[in-house]
């Protein structure tokens, strides 16, 4: 699993409205772990992809760029990506395929 942090600068209220409209179109069905944060100078989007290759396709492919453009979400001011060690969501552990969970049930 690979996670990325996207920073969009601008008016947070405006950016969040555009983000919300984008997510209505995109849907949450394919999202494994995704968080949007409000900042004083914009928004931060944290997204987990199943692999580095999937992240690269998202970050540099036309699909997500076109989706952002349709909703007026600007180019990110910064994108950082990292391999995921472990993630938790909804009380459950999310880990990369092939890596064992940290705890067993």
C-alpha positions in Angstrom: 0.0 0.0 0.0 1.2 3.5 -0.8 -0.2 6.8 0.7 0.0 10.3 -0.6 -0.6 13.7 0.9 -2.0 16.3 -1.5 -2.0 20.0 -0.6 -4.4 22.3 -2.4 -4.0 26.0 -1.5 -6.7 28.6 -1.6 -9.9 29.5 0.2 -10.8 26.4 2.3 -14.5 26.8 2.0 -14.4 27.1 -1.8 -12.0 24.2 -2.1 -14.1 22.0 0.2 -17.2 22.7 -1.9 -15.3 21.7 -5.1 -13.9 18.6 -3.3 -17.3 17.5 -2.1 -18.8 17.8 -5.6 -15.9 15.9 -7.1 -16.3 13.1 -4.5 -20.1 12.9 -5.2 -19.2 12.1 -8.9 -16.2 9.8 -8.0 -18.0 7.9 -5.2 -16.3 6.2 -2.3 -16.7 2.7 -3.5 -13.0 2.3 -4.6 -11.5 4.2 -1.7 -9.6 2.0 0.8 -8.5 4.9 3.0 -9.1 8.5 2.2 -9.2 11.7 4.4 -9.8 15.3 3.5 -8.6 17.9 6.0 -9.4 21.6 6.3 -6.3 23.9 6.7 -6.1 27.6 7.2 -4.7 28.1 3.7 -6.5 25.3 1.8 -7.2 21.6 2.1 -5.1 18.5 2.5 -6.1 15.2 1.0 -4.7 11.9 2.3 -5.2 8.9 0.0 -4.0 5.3 0.2 -3.4 3.4 -3.0 -2.8 -0.4 -3.2 0.6 0.2 -4.8 3.2 2.7 -5.9 2.1 2.1 -9.5 -1.5 2.8 -8.6 -0.4 6.1 -6.8 1.6 7.1 -9.9 -1.5 6.5 -12.2 -3.6 8.6 -9.8 -1.1 11.4 -9.5 0.0 11.6 -13.1 -2.9 10.1 -15.1 -5.5 11.9 -17.0 -8.5 10.4 -15.2 -8.0 12.1 -11.8 -6.8 15.3 -13.5 -9.9 15.5 -15.6 -12.1 14.8 -12.6 -10.4 17.6 -10.7 -10.7 20.0 -13.6 -14.5 19.3 -14.1 -15.0 20.5 -10.5 -12.6 23.4 -10.5 -10.2 21.8 -8.1 -6.7 23.3 -8.9 -3.5 21.5 -9.4 -2.1 20.5 -6.0 0.6 22.8 -4.7 2.4 19.7 -3.4 2.1 16.0 -3.5 4.1 13.7 -1.2 4.0 9.9 -1.3 5.1 7.3 1.2 4.9 3.5 1.6 2.4 2.5 4.2 3.6 0.6 7.3 0.1 0.2 8.8 -3.2 2.1 8.7 -6.3 1.9 10.9 -9.9 3.0 9.9 -13.2 2.3 11.6 -11.5 0.2 14.3 -9.9 -2.1 11.7 -6.4 -2.5 10.6 -5.6 -2.0 6.9 -2.3 -3.4 5.7 -0.6 -4.0 2.4 -1.3 -7.2 0.6 1.3 -9.7 1.5 2.2 -8.2 4.9 0.9 -9.8 8.0 -1.5 -7.9 10.3 0.1 -6.5 13.4 -2.6 -8.1 15.6 -4.6 -11.3 15.1 -8.2 -11.8 16.0 
